[in-house]
Amino acid sequence: MSNYDFYEINRRVRLDPEEFVGTCDEAYDKQVRRTAARIADDIGTRHIVLLSGPSGSGKTTTAKLLQLRLSERGIQTHVISLDDYYRTVDPVTHPRDTRGQLDFESPELLDIPLLTGHFTDLADGREIQAPKFNFSKQARDEQRARPLRLGPNEIAIFEGIHALNPMLSGSIGSRAQKLYVSARSNVIRDGDLFFKGTWTRLIRRLIRDEKFRAAAASYTMTLWANVRLGEKRYISPYKESADCIIDSFFPYEACVLRPYALPLVEAIPEPCPRRGELLDIYPRLESFLTLDQHYVAHDALLREFIGGGSIQY
């Protein structure tokens, strides 16, 4: 985790945006390559990778880029989303939050016996039927399950917010490589905290939800308080168990996200949950210089949130 200076960010955007973006992307790619090398070194004993991180951290892109870097080493990699292990939604039996509403952040939404059984089966060389969840029907689609067995030079990456939670990871223990990814760095101005990594993840999610999930920013904000509570309860306590931690923060990204995010924040009606947080974010985000998205590479992590990328999700 690092701190980046606000004035230096704007200076580099003004001076040479292409070089600035390239330097930041290279730093992230080095983290991915180091992690891929560690996974490859342990392939003789660990064929399962558990990749966790909070909402908006770029888990999916990180998993895809690890898959690419491992393929360059001759290792076949299968990326599996923990979302596909959701249980069919049952309002009677599903866990609820303190408000009595369905708790969509709880790991108990997952079919834990099935998932942990699949961890063990894959690690022992047995075949599984990897499930597929139909979100429009809120039920598992049995017709789309696919067979999977790992060979001696194959890896399965299970990515999802709960991947390091002992309710899941405890079943596989030291036989899995454990990774954690998040936008962990902050922006400092005049020696004070100016823009938090948490805000970076929120802005990413506001943009992604509006562009790709037909969810208005006002709706995303109704979820955000429970998302943050779920992070503190179910995700953050276990990040220190990770073998590798990847910081997915890019110093240039507030400059790229600015033109996408400002209209969304400005249009959020009152009343809105945590509106005060958005009112804090708006003028700070507005003070970054704008960086045109054409400087962002097509395989960059930021494309997961703004679109126009070459990676298939």
C-alpha positions, 0 to 999 in steps of 0.5 A: 500500500502506498500514498500518492501525491495529488499535485504530482498526479495532476502534474504528470497528467499535464506533462506526459499522460501516455508515459504516466499511464504506462508507468502505472500499468507496468507497476501493476503488471509486475505485481501480477507477474510476481504472483503468477511466478509464485503460483507456478513455483508451487504447482507441484503441491497447490493446484487451487488458487483462492482470490479474494477482494472487496467490491470494486477491487478488480478481482475478475480482471486480476484473475484473467491477467493471472490466467494470461501470465500463467499461460505464458509459462505453459500452465493451463488455468481455469477461472471460476467465479464463486458467484456460480456457487450461490444457492437458489434464493429462498426468502425463508432460509436465506440469512438476513441483516440487522434490518431484516432484509436479505443479506447478500453479503453473507458467505452463507448465500453460497452452497458451502458444502458443494464448494468445499467438496469441489476444492478437495476433489480438484486438489485430489485429481477428481472430476467436478461438475462446475456449476453456473448460476442464472442471476435472472432466475436467481437459481442454479442452471443445472444444464450449464454445469461443465465437467472439470478435472485438473491435470498436473500442469493445470490451475483452478482460480476461484475468485470471489469476495469470500474466497479467503473466509475460513468457512470456505478456505478452511476446507483446503488449508495449505493446499491452496494458494491464497491471494487478496486484491484491492485498491489499497492506496490513497491520494494525499494533498498537503500532507492530509488524506485527500482521496481514499482507496475505498472511494476509488472502489465506490466510484468504480462500482457506480460507473460499472453498475450504471454502464453494465448492470442497468443500476442507477447510482442512487440504487448502488448507494442504497447497497453500499452501507451493507456492502461496507459492513459485509467487507468489515465482517466477512472479507477484511479480517482474512486478508492477512492470511493471503500468500500474496496481496495485489494493490489494484489502485492506479494513480491515474485512475481518478483522472480517467473516472472523473468524467464518468462519475461526476454526472452520476454523483451530481444526479443522485436525488435526495434523500439518498443513503450515505449522500454525505459521503458523495458530497465529500467525494464530488469536489475532490474528484472534480479537482483532478485533471481529466485524462482521456480514456484512449490512453488506457490500454484495452487490457487494463484493469480499469476497462472492467469498469469503463468498458472498451476492453479486450478481456471477455468477462 
